[in-house]
Amino acid sequence: MTSILNADLHCHSVVSDGTLTPEVLAARAHANGVELWALTDHDEIGGQARAAAAARAQGMKYLTGVEISITFANQTVHIVGLGFDATDSRIVEGLRQTRGGRGLRAQEMSEGLAAVGIRGAYEGALQFVGNPELISRTHFARFLVESGVCKDTSEVFRKFLIEGKPGYVPHRWASLRDAVTWITQAGGVAVIAHPARYKFSPNEEFALFTEFKHHGGQAVEVVTGSHTAAEAVTYADMAREFGFAASRGSDFHSPDESHTDLGTLPYLPGELTPVWELLADRIQ
């Protein structure tokens, strides 16, 4: 496999905070020409068997996937895992513990919104949750749009769900070491997801990449739905500097909310090592 491959290795289903089932996502990916696919739900691998079966039914190659929430330098960062054994007890238990803090956080978010006159937000958000263990800000945002408080989810985040706003509650996630170790011990490759999204200083970003590599991380998303063309160039350079492989994924959540559809990204730059070359023996 070369860099000229329509691989989409980052997307979400109803198992976390997407709006489509793994089966519908697989059909959509195939219709858009995806050749190698991974479902990467947040902190949850319960959809992996369904996604792999759906990929096979569509004639696509498949890699197991997950997107793990971590805390680094007081920010939430996402680490994608690809090609791991989804039955490995260490990653299964680690993800269970990571999910455990979401319920309390959601209750506190609801209380913050109630304090500014928005009542019933927790119950409202639950209507949009496929898996109550994974209730998130996205589900609250959908409720506030549905109830007419805001016109779209972007407005909800801007007014209510970012730091300093009434519905914002930080959550202490896993450590970088934890996430990378769970993935690599289960035979997979750890990937820094959409690095341009984080608000790190240059020194903090260098520290993230350095510590990630120290713990065994091997790849970074270069081409992803939230990166501009210039940011893709920046992180292609970072991949070369740190000796990382490059990954590609839309981060697709919903036909109504996502700016980038499955399988519609530019190809990876040809001079980089595609992450799937590290995982040739794990492709299903």
TORFI-839726 format. One record per residue (C-alpha): y, x, z; residue in one letter; residue number from 0. Coordinates in steps of 0.25 Angstrom, whole numbers, padded with zeros to 4 digits, always signed. Layout:
BEGIN
{rec {Y; X; Z}; "A"; NUM} ...
//
This chain:
BEGIN
{rec {+0000; +0000; +0000}; "M"; 0} {rec {+0014; +0005; -0003}; "T"; 1} {rec {+0028; +0002; +0001}; "S"; 2} {rec {+0029; -0008; -0011}; "I"; 3} {rec {+0021; -0018; -0003}; "L"; 4} {rec {+0026; -0032; +0001}; "N"; 5} {rec {+0022; -0031; +0015}; "A"; 6} {rec {+0029; -0040; +0026}; "D"; 7} {rec {+0025; -0035; +0039}; "L"; 8} {rec {+0034; -0043; +0049}; "H"; 9} {rec {+0035; -0058; +0050}; "C"; 10} {rec {+0033; -0069; +0060}; "H"; 11} {rec {+0025; -0082; +0061}; "S"; 12} {rec {+0025; -0094; +0071}; "V"; 13} {rec {+0016; -0085; +0080}; "V"; 14} {rec {+0030; -0079; +0084}; "S"; 15} {rec {+0043; -0083; +0079}; "D"; 16} {rec {+0041; -0086; +0064}; "G"; 17} {rec {+0040; -0100; +0059}; "T"; 18} {rec {+0028; -0099; +0049}; "L"; 19} {rec {+0013; -0097; +0052}; "T"; 20} {rec {+0006; -0084; +0049}; "P"; 21} {rec {-0001; -0092; +0038}; "E"; 22} {rec {+0012; -0097; +0031}; "V"; 23} {rec {+0019; -0083; +0033}; "L"; 24} {rec {+0007; -0077; +0026}; "A"; 25} {rec {+0008; -0086; +0014}; "A"; 26} {rec {+0023; -0084; +0014}; "R"; 27} {rec {+0021; -0069; +0014}; "A"; 28} {rec {+0011; -0070; +0003}; "H"; 29} {rec {+0020; -0079; -0006}; "A"; 30} {rec {+0031; -0068; -0005}; "N"; 31} {rec {+0022; -0057; -0009}; "G"; 32} {rec {+0018; -0050; +0004}; "V"; 33} {rec {+0006; -0041; +0002}; "E"; 34} {rec {+0005; -0036; +0017}; "L"; 35} {rec {+0009; -0045; +0028}; "W"; 36} {rec {+0010; -0045; +0044}; "A"; 37} {rec {+0014; -0056; +0053}; "L"; 38} {rec {+0022; -0049; +0065}; "T"; 39} {rec {+0024; -0060; +0075}; "D"; 40} {rec {+0032; -0057; +0087}; "H"; 41} {rec {+0024; -0051; +0099}; "D"; 42} {rec {+0012; -0060; +0094}; "E"; 43} {rec {-0001; -0057; +0086}; "I"; 44} {rec {-0007; -0071; +0087}; "G"; 45} {rec {-0004; -0074; +0072}; "G"; 46} {rec {-0011; -0061; +0066}; "Q"; 47} {rec {-0024; -0067; +0063}; "A"; 48} {rec {-0018; -0079; +0056}; "R"; 49} {rec {-0008; -0070; +0048}; "A"; 50} {rec {-0019; -0060; +0044}; "A"; 51} {rec {-0028; -0072; +0039}; "A"; 52} {rec {-0016; -0078; +0032}; "A"; 53} {rec {-0013; -0065; +0025}; "A"; 54} {rec {-0027; -0064; +0020}; "R"; 55} {rec {-0027; -0078; +0015}; "A"; 56} {rec {-0014; -0074; +0007}; "Q"; 57} {rec {-0020; -0061; +0002}; "G"; 58} {rec {-0010; -0053; +0010}; "M"; 59} {rec {-0013; -0040; +0017}; "K"; 60} {rec {-0010; -0041; +0032}; "Y"; 61} {rec {-0006; -0033; +0044}; "L"; 62} {rec {-0006; -0038; +0059}; "T"; 63} {rec {+0008; -0038; +0064}; "G"; 64} {rec {+0017; -0041; +0076}; "V"; 65} {rec {+0031; -0039; +0080}; "E"; 66} {rec {+0032; -0034; +0095}; "I"; 67} {rec {+0045; -0036; +0103}; "S"; 68} {rec {+0049; -0024; +0111}; "I"; 69} {rec {+0061; -0019; +0119}; "T"; 70} {rec {+0068; -0006; +0115}; "F"; 71} {rec {+0082; -0001; +0120}; "A"; 72} {rec {+0084; -0015; +0126}; "N"; 73} {rec {+0082; -0022; +0112}; "Q"; 74} {rec {+0070; -0030; +0107}; "T"; 75} {rec {+0063; -0022; +0095}; "V"; 76} {rec {+0052; -0027; +0087}; "H"; 77} {rec {+0040; -0019; +0084}; "I"; 78} {rec {+0030; -0024; +0073}; "V"; 79} {rec {+0016; -0020; +0074}; "G"; 80} {rec {+0007; -0020; +0061}; "L"; 81} {rec {-0008; -0018; +0058}; "G"; 82} {rec {-0013; -0019; +0073}; "F"; 83} {rec {-0025; -0025; +0078}; "D"; 84} {rec {-0020; -0039; +0083}; "A"; 85} {rec {-0032; -0040; +0093}; "T"; 86} {rec {-0029; -0027; +0100}; "D"; 87} {rec {-0027; -0031; +0115}; "S"; 88} {rec {-0016; -0022; +0118}; "R"; 89} {rec {-0006; -0028; +0107}; "I"; 90} {rec {-0011; -0042; +0111}; "V"; 91} {rec {-0008; -0040; +0125}; "E"; 92} {rec {+0005; -0033; +0123}; "G"; 93} {rec {+0010; -0044; +0114}; "L"; 94} {rec {+0006; -0054; +0124}; "R"; 95} {rec {+0014; -0048; +0135}; "Q"; 96} {rec {+0026; -0046; +0125}; "T"; 97} {rec {+0026; -0061; +0122}; "R"; 98} {rec {+0026; -0065; +0137}; "G"; 99} {rec {+0040; -0063; +0139}; "G"; 100} {rec {+0045; -0072; +0129}; "R"; 101} {rec {+0043; -0085; +0136}; "G"; 102} {rec {+0052; -0082; +0148}; "L"; 103} {rec {+0062; -0076; +0139}; "R"; 104} {rec {+0063; -0089; +0131}; "A"; 105} {rec {+0065; -0097; +0143}; "Q"; 106} {rec {+0077; -0088; +0147}; "E"; 107} {rec {+0082; -0090; +0133}; "M"; 108} {rec {+0082; -0105; +0134}; "S"; 109} {rec {+0089; -0104; +0148}; "E"; 110} {rec {+0100; -0096; +0141}; "G"; 111} {rec {+0102; -0106; +0130}; "L"; 112} {rec {+0102; -0118; +0140}; "A"; 113} {rec {+0113; -0111; +0147}; "A"; 114} {rec {+0122; -0113; +0135}; "V"; 115} {rec {+0117; -0127; +0132}; "G"; 116} {rec {+0105; -0125; +0124}; "I"; 117} {rec {+0094; -0132; +0131}; "R"; 118} {rec {+0079; -0133; +0128}; "G"; 119} {rec {+0079; -0120; +0120}; "A"; 120} {rec {+0066; -0115; +0125}; "Y"; 121} {rec {+0058; -0128; +0122}; "E"; 122} {rec {+0066; -0129; +0109}; "G"; 123} {rec {+0062; -0115; +0105}; "A"; 124} {rec {+0047; -0118; +0108}; "L"; 125} {rec {+0047; -0128; +0097}; "Q"; 126} {rec {+0048; -0116; +0087}; "F"; 127} {rec {+0038; -0107; +0094}; "V"; 128} {rec {+0024; -0105; +0088}; "G"; 129} {rec {+0020; -0096; +0100}; "N"; 130} {rec {+0027; -0099; +0113}; "P"; 131} {rec {+0024; -0085; +0118}; "E"; 132} {rec {+0033; -0080; +0107}; "L"; 133} {rec {+0045; -0089; +0109}; "I"; 134} {rec {+0058; -0081; +0105}; "S"; 135} {rec {+0072; -0082; +0101}; "R"; 136} {rec {+0069; -0086; +0087}; "T"; 137} {rec {+0062; -0099; +0093}; "H"; 138} {rec {+0075; -0102; +0101}; "F"; 139} {rec {+0083; -0099; +0089}; "A"; 140} {rec {+0075; -0109; +0080}; "R"; 141} {rec {+0077; -0120; +0091}; "F"; 142} {rec {+0092; -0118; +0092}; "L"; 143} {rec {+0093; -0119; +0077}; "V"; 144} {rec {+0084; -0132; +0077}; "E"; 145} {rec {+0092; -0138; +0088}; "S"; 146} {rec {+0105; -0135; +0080}; "G"; 147} {rec {+0112; -0125; +0090}; "V"; 148} {rec {+0112; -0115; +0079}; "C"; 149} {rec {+0111; -0115; +0064}; "K"; 150} {rec {+0101; -0104; +0062}; "D"; 151} {rec {+0093; -0094; +0071}; "T"; 152} {rec {+0103; -0083; +0068}; "S"; 153} {rec {+0114; -0091; +0075}; "E"; 154} {rec {+0105; -0094; +0087}; "V"; 155} {rec {+0102; -0079; +0089}; "F"; 156} {rec {+0117; -0076; +0087}; "R"; 157} {rec {+0122; -0086; +0097}; "K"; 158} {rec {+0111; -0087; +0107}; "F"; 159} {rec {+0099; -0077; +0106}; "L"; 160} {rec {+0105; -0063; +0106}; "I"; 161} {rec {+0109; -0055; +0117}; "E"; 162} {rec {+0121; -0061; +0125}; "G"; 163} {rec {+0118; -0075; +0120}; "K"; 164} {rec {+0113; -0086; +0129}; "P"; 165} {rec {+0098; -0087; +0124}; "G"; 166} {rec {+0096; -0072; +0124}; "Y"; 167} {rec {+0086; -0066; +0133}; "V"; 168} {rec {+0080; -0052; +0131}; "P"; 169} {rec {+0065; -0050; +0132}; "H"; 170} {rec {+0059; -0037; +0137}; "R"; 171} {rec {+0048; -0034; +0126}; "W"; 172} {rec {+0037; -0024; +0125}; "A"; 173} {rec {+0041; -0009; +0124}; "S"; 174} {rec {+0041; -0001; +0111}; "L"; 175} {rec {+0029; +0007; +0116}; "R"; 176} {rec {+0021; -0006; +0119}; "D"; 177} {rec {+0023; -0012; +0106}; "A"; 178} {rec {+0020; +0000; +0098}; "V"; 179} {rec {+0008; +0004; +0106}; "T"; 180} {rec {+0002; -0011; +0105}; "W"; 181} {rec {+0003; -0010; +0090}; "I"; 182} {rec {-0002; +0004; +0088}; "T"; 183} {rec {-0014; +0003; +0098}; "Q"; 184} {rec {-0018; -0009; +0090}; "A"; 185} {rec {-0018; -0001; +0077}; "G"; 186} {rec {-0005; -0006; +0071}; "G"; 187} {rec {+0008; +0000; +0067}; "V"; 188} {rec {+0021; -0002; +0075}; "A"; 189} {rec {+0034; -0005; +0067}; "V"; 190} {rec {+0048; -0006; +0071}; "I"; 191} {rec {+0053; -0020; +0066}; "A"; 192} {rec {+0066; -0022; +0059}; "H"; 193} {rec {+0073; -0010; +0066}; "P"; 194} {rec {+0087; -0013; +0060}; "A"; 195} {rec {+0087; -0026; +0069}; "R"; 196} {rec {+0089; -0018; +0082}; "Y"; 197} {rec {+0102; -0015; +0087}; "K"; 198} {rec {+0099; -0001; +0091}; "F"; 199} {rec {+0108; +0011; +0091}; "S"; 200} {rec {+0103; +0023; +0082}; "P"; 201} {rec {+0098; +0030; +0095}; "N"; 202} {rec {+0091; +0017; +0100}; "E"; 203} {rec {+0085; +0015; +0086}; "E"; 204} {rec {+0080; +0030; +0085}; "F"; 205} {rec {+0074; +0028; +0099}; "A"; 206} {rec {+0066; +0016; +0095}; "L"; 207} {rec {+0061; +0023; +0082}; "F"; 208} {rec {+0057; +0035; +0090}; "T"; 209} {rec {+0050; +0028; +0102}; "E"; 210} {rec {+0043; +0019; +0092}; "F"; 211} {rec {+0037; +0031; +0085}; "K"; 212} {rec {+0034; +0037; +0098}; "H"; 213} {rec {+0026; +0025; +0102}; "H"; 214} {rec {+0018; +0025; +0089}; "G"; 215} {rec {+0027; +0016; +0080}; "G"; 216} {rec {+0025; +0019; +0065}; "Q"; 217} {rec {+0034; +0010; +0057}; "A"; 218} {rec {+0047; +0003; +0055}; "V"; 219} {rec {+0051; -0010; +0047}; "E"; 220} {rec {+0060; -0005; +0036}; "V"; 221} {rec {+0061; -0017; +0027}; "V"; 222} {rec {+0062; -0030; +0035}; "T"; 223} {rec {+0069; -0043; +0034}; "G"; 224} {rec {+0080; -0039; +0043}; "S"; 225} {rec {+0083; -0026; +0037}; "H"; 226} {rec {+0094; -0024; +0026}; "T"; 227} {rec {+0091; -0014; +0015}; "A"; 228} {rec {+0100; -0004; +0022}; "A"; 229} {rec {+0092; -0005; +0035}; "E"; 230} {rec {+0079; -0004; +0027}; "A"; 231} {rec {+0084; +0010; +0022}; "V"; 232} {rec {+0088; +0014; +0037}; "T"; 233} {rec {+0074; +0011; +0042}; "Y"; 234} {rec {+0067; +0017; +0030}; "A"; 235} {rec {+0074; +0030; +0035}; "D"; 236} {rec {+0070; +0027; +0049}; "M"; 237} {rec {+0056; +0026; +0045}; "A"; 238} {rec {+0056; +0039; +0038}; "R"; 239} {rec {+0063; +0046; +0049}; "E"; 240} {rec {+0053; +0041; +0060}; "F"; 241} {rec {+0041; +0042; +0050}; "G"; 242} {rec {+0038; +0027; +0051}; "F"; 243} {rec {+0031; +0018; +0041}; "A"; 244} {rec {+0040; +0006; +0036}; "A"; 245} {rec {+0037; -0008; +0037}; "S"; 246} {rec {+0042; -0021; +0030}; "R"; 247} {rec {+0043; -0035; +0035}; "G"; 248} {rec {+0051; -0047; +0033}; "S"; 249} {rec {+0052; -0052; +0048}; "D"; 250} {rec {+0050; -0066; +0042}; "F"; 251} {rec {+0050; -0077; +0053}; "H"; 252} {rec {+0054; -0090; +0045}; "S"; 253} {rec {+0058; -0095; +0031}; "P"; 254} {rec {+0070; -0101; +0038}; "D"; 255} {rec {+0075; -0089; +0046}; "E"; 256} {rec {+0070; -0076; +0040}; "S"; 257} {rec {+0079; -0069; +0030}; "H"; 258} {rec {+0068; -0062; +0023}; "T"; 259} {rec {+0055; -0068; +0019}; "D"; 260} {rec {+0041; -0062; +0019}; "L"; 261} {rec {+0038; -0052; +0009}; "G"; 262} {rec {+0053; -0052; +0003}; "T"; 263} {rec {+0057; -0038; +0009}; "L"; 264} {rec {+0060; -0025; +0000}; "P"; 265} {rec {+0049; -0016; +0000}; "Y"; 266} {rec {+0048; -0004; +0009}; "L"; 267} {rec {+0055; +0009; +0004}; "P"; 268} {rec {+0044; +0017; -0003}; "G"; 269} {rec {+0046; +0030; +0004}; "E"; 270} {rec {+0042; +0024; +0017}; "L"; 271} {rec {+0027; +0022; +0023}; "T"; 272} {rec {+0024; +0007; +0023}; "P"; 273} {rec {+0019; +0003; +0037}; "V"; 274} {rec {+0007; -0003; +0030}; "W"; 275} {rec {+0002; +0011; +0025}; "E"; 276} {rec {+0000; +0014; +0040}; "L"; 277} {rec {-0008; +0001; +0042}; "L"; 278} {rec {-0017; +0001; +0029}; "A"; 279} {rec {-0030; -0001; +0037}; "D"; 280} {rec {-0024; -0012; +0045}; "R"; 281} {rec {-0020; -0021; +0034}; "I"; 282} {rec {-0029; -0034; +0033}; "Q"; 283} 
//
